Amino acid sequence: MTGSSKLIADAIDSRDKQVEEALSRFKLVDSESADLLQGLIDELTEFRRTGSFIDPDIVEMLNLAAYNLRGLNEENASLLYHAADRLERFDPETAGELLSASYKLADLDIVTLATLSENLRRYLNNM
């Protein structure tokens, strides 16, 4: 289990224990309502077992993305936002091709990347 997965699991376990304790105290005051809440908790627990509210893999991906974007300045963030906005109209296959192309770009030197970036920016501005 990854660090963030364990952190999420521990938080859920801690919350579950607090809910159980609160429900036990509530049962002393109003057992019928406590039983109704217990049924709801059981349903939510079953849902969590079959389909998590929080997917640990997604959390890990977001953590990695945040780490990779930590040095992003405002101008580049704006460019990234506009590029993502324009990519919405592409189908998944095109998005996959773009991702593949981005990996290939990682091997290029900075001057070539800067030239390609400027050409792409001009092209996108003319769309």
C-alpha positions as CSV (number, residue, x, y, z in Angstrom):
1,M,0.0,0.0,0.0
2,T,1.4,3.4,-0.9
3,G,1.9,6.2,1.6
4,S,-1.2,8.2,0.5
5,S,-3.3,5.0,0.3
6,K,-2.3,4.1,3.9
7,L,-3.1,7.6,5.0
8,I,-6.5,7.5,3.4
9,A,-7.2,4.0,4.9
10,D,-6.1,5.2,8.4
11,A,-8.3,8.3,8.2
12,I,-11.3,6.1,7.1
13,D,-10.7,3.6,9.9
14,S,-10.4,6.4,12.5
15,R,-13.7,8.0,11.2
16,D,-15.5,4.6,11.3
17,K,-14.5,4.1,14.9
18,Q,-15.8,7.6,15.9
19,V,-19.1,6.9,14.1
20,E,-19.5,3.6,15.8
21,E,-18.9,5.2,19.2
22,A,-21.3,8.0,18.5
23,L,-23.9,5.5,17.2
24,S,-23.6,3.5,20.4
25,R,-24.2,6.5,22.6
26,F,-27.2,7.6,20.3
27,K,-28.7,4.1,20.7
28,L,-29.1,4.7,24.4
29,V,-31.3,7.8,23.6
30,D,-33.2,6.7,20.5
31,S,-32.7,3.0,19.5
32,E,-35.1,3.2,16.5
33,S,-33.3,6.1,14.9
34,A,-29.9,4.6,15.7
35,D,-30.9,1.4,13.9
36,L,-32.0,3.5,10.9
37,L,-28.6,5.2,10.9
38,Q,-26.8,1.8,11.3
39,G,-28.6,0.6,8.1
40,L,-27.4,3.6,6.3
41,I,-23.8,3.1,7.5
42,D,-24.0,-0.5,6.5
43,E,-25.0,0.5,3.0
44,L,-22.2,3.1,2.7
45,T,-19.7,0.5,4.0
46,E,-20.8,-1.9,1.3
47,F,-20.5,0.7,-1.3
48,R,-17.1,1.6,-0.1
49,R,-16.0,-2.1,-0.4
50,T,-17.3,-2.4,-4.0
51,G,-16.5,1.1,-5.3
52,S,-14.4,3.5,-3.3
53,F,-15.4,7.1,-2.9
54,I,-11.7,7.9,-3.2
55,D,-9.7,5.8,-5.6
56,P,-6.1,5.6,-4.1
57,D,-4.7,5.3,-7.6
58,I,-6.3,8.6,-8.5
59,V,-5.0,10.2,-5.3
60,E,-1.5,9.0,-6.2
61,M,-1.8,10.3,-9.8
62,L,-2.9,13.7,-8.4
63,N,-0.1,13.8,-6.0
64,L,2.4,13.0,-8.7
65,A,0.9,15.7,-11.0
66,A,1.0,18.3,-8.2
67,Y,4.6,17.4,-7.5
68,N,5.5,17.7,-11.2
69,L,3.7,21.1,-11.5
70,R,5.2,22.5,-8.3
71,G,7.4,25.0,-10.3
72,L,4.8,26.1,-12.7
73,N,4.6,29.8,-13.1
74,E,1.4,31.8,-13.8
75,E,2.0,32.2,-17.5
76,N,2.6,28.5,-18.0
77,A,-0.4,27.6,-15.9
78,S,-2.5,29.8,-18.1
79,L,-1.1,28.2,-21.2
80,L,-1.7,24.7,-19.8
81,Y,-5.3,25.7,-18.9
82,H,-6.0,27.0,-22.4
83,A,-4.4,23.9,-24.0
84,A,-6.5,21.6,-21.9
85,D,-9.6,23.6,-22.7
86,R,-8.9,23.3,-26.4
87,L,-8.1,19.5,-26.1
88,E,-11.6,18.9,-24.8
89,R,-13.0,18.6,-28.3
90,F,-10.5,15.8,-29.3
91,D,-11.5,12.2,-29.1
92,P,-9.6,9.9,-26.7
93,E,-7.5,8.4,-29.5
94,T,-6.2,11.9,-30.4
95,A,-5.4,12.6,-26.8
96,G,-3.5,9.4,-26.6
97,E,-1.4,10.3,-29.7
98,L,-0.7,13.7,-28.1
99,L,0.5,12.0,-24.9
100,S,2.7,9.7,-26.9
101,A,4.1,12.8,-28.7
102,S,4.8,14.5,-25.4
103,Y,6.9,11.7,-24.3
104,K,9.0,11.9,-27.4
105,L,9.4,15.6,-26.9
106,A,11.2,14.9,-23.6
107,D,14.3,13.8,-25.5
108,L,14.6,17.1,-27.5
109,D,17.1,19.8,-26.5
110,I,15.8,23.1,-25.1
111,V,16.3,25.2,-28.2
112,T,14.3,22.8,-30.4
113,L,11.6,22.6,-27.7
114,A,11.4,26.4,-27.6
115,T,11.0,26.6,-31.3
116,L,8.4,23.9,-31.4
117,S,6.5,25.6,-28.6
118,E,6.5,28.9,-30.3
119,N,5.3,27.3,-33.6
120,L,2.5,25.5,-31.7
121,R,1.5,28.6,-29.9
122,R,1.2,30.5,-33.2
123,Y,-0.8,27.6,-34.7
124,L,-3.2,27.4,-31.8
125,N,-3.7,31.2,-31.8
126,N,-4.7,31.0,-35.4
127,M,-7.2,28.2,-34.9
